[in-house]
Amino acid sequence: MLPKQDESFWLSCQENNVEIHPTKYPIKIDWDNIKRICSNYNVILSFFNDENVLKESVKTILNLDGTSNIFDNFTNCYLANNCLNLSDGKLFTCGLPANINAFNSYFSMNIKVTEHDYIDIYKAKDYNEILQFLAKPMPFCRYCDITKWHGIGRWETSKRNIEEYID
């Protein structure tokens, strides 16, 4: 989406000292063009991973019954608060509940996301309320089976079968 942004986006990034830190996945993106645009607007572009190192994947196994211990999962989860996700003003401590709608739609599942799984940044009283939310597990944590998560080698695009998400 970066190449599609208008000048006001780039000027806002520049004025607010916004840095862009994407992860390079093996998908078709014209990074040279993005580097050029960032350079033109004096916006820092820095990658999370070395371009010459292959991205590895972890199988994030779901517990479709939703019976996992949310406290154990949150405490041991490498995703929790490591990569916050913001979607339509809703801030999630990880990307799974923010994107589970795609999983539900494709596999005809109904994993629930409730208003307790995110905080609406427009309704939060202040920064402290957001920090308090981020400091505790969300109900969605019950759908993860963290004890079974494991590396599966080189990152590849999905084959779109449910076995990629369950054990």
N, C-alpha and C positions, 0 to 999 in steps of 0.2 A: 504494500500500500504506500510505501514511502515515495516512490516516483510519481504517484498520483496526487500528492499533497500540493496545495496551492502555495503561493508566496507568503500568505499570512501565516501559515503553519510554520514555515521555515524562519520567518522573521520572529515569531513568537519563541521558537526554540533558541534562536540566537540571543534575543533580549533577556530570556530567563535562564540562560546558561544550561539548557537541557542537553544532555548527552544521550546518544543512541547506542545501545549495547545489544545488538542482536546475536543470536547463535546461528552459526552457519550449518545448515542441514543440507544433505545432498539432494537439493531440489533446484529447479531452474529459476534463479534470481540473478538479475544483472547487477552484481555488487559493484562493478566498476562505475556504472552510472550512478548508483547511490553514493559511492565515495565522492564522485565528482560534484553531485548536488550538495552534499554536506560540506565539502571544501568551499564551494561557492558562497555558502551562507555562514561559513566559519562555525559549523556545528561539529562537535567532536563525535566521531564514529569509531567505536572500539568493539571488537568481537569478543564474546565470552569464551570462544574456543579458538585454538590455533587453526588457521585455514588448512594446514598440512596434516592435521591429526584427524583421523576418522572419528566421527561422533559415535559413541556407543549407546546402546539402548538398554533400558531396564523394563522387565515385564512387571507392570503394576497390576497385580492380580486383584480383582474385585470379589467381594463376598456379596453375591446377589441377594442373599437372605437378610443382609443388614444386621447381622448378629455379632459383629466384632466389637471389642472393647474400645470405645472412642478415646479414653484417656491413654491407654497403652499405645494405640495407633498414633495419636497426636505427639506423644512424647518421643516416639521412635521414628517418626516420619521425616525423611530428608526433604520432602516437599513443603512441609508446614512452615510458612513464613519465609521460605527460601526464595520463592518466586510468586509474589502476590499477583493476583489476576483481578483486573478491573473491567467490568462489563456493564454497560448501561447504568453507571453510577453505583453498581454493587461491587464491593470489595471482598474478595475471597482469599483465604489463607493459602489456597493451592488451586491449581487449574482443573482438577477433576470435577468438582461440582459446577464450576463455571462453564464447563464444556460437555457435561454428561448428556445434555439434550441431544447431541449428535449421536451418541451411543444409543440412547433410548429410541430415537427415531429409526436408526438403521437396523437395530436388532429387535425392535418391537418390545422394548423393556420399559419399566416404569420406576426407575430409581428416582426417589423423591429428593428435591432440593426445597428446603423450607426457608422462611424468612430468618431463621436462626443460623443458617449456613453462610450468611454474608452480612455485611453492614452497608447500609445505604449511605454513601458519603454526603449526600445532600440533606439527609435527615439527622445525621450525627450532631450532637450538641457541640462537641469540640474534639480536638486532637486526642485528648485523654480517653474519650469514649471509644475512639477507633483503636487506640493501643490496648485498651481493656479487652475489646473483642478479639484482637489478634493474639492475645496471650492465652487463650483457652481453646479447647477442642470444639469443633462444630458437630452437630448431629450427623452430618454426612460422613464423618470419619468411620461410622459403623459399617460402611460399605467397602472399606479397604481391608485387605488381608495382608498386612505389611509383613508378617512373618514369612510369607511365601514369595515376596518380591525378590527378583534375582536378575542379574545381568544376562543378556541373551546375545551379546556380541555386537557386531557392526549394525549401526542404525540403518534401517531400510524402510521404505514406505509400507504401509499396512497392506496385508493381503485381504483385509476386510472379513476375517472370520472370528467368531466369538472366542475361539480358543486363545486368541492373543490377549484376552482380558480375564479369563477364568482358568482355574486349575482343574 
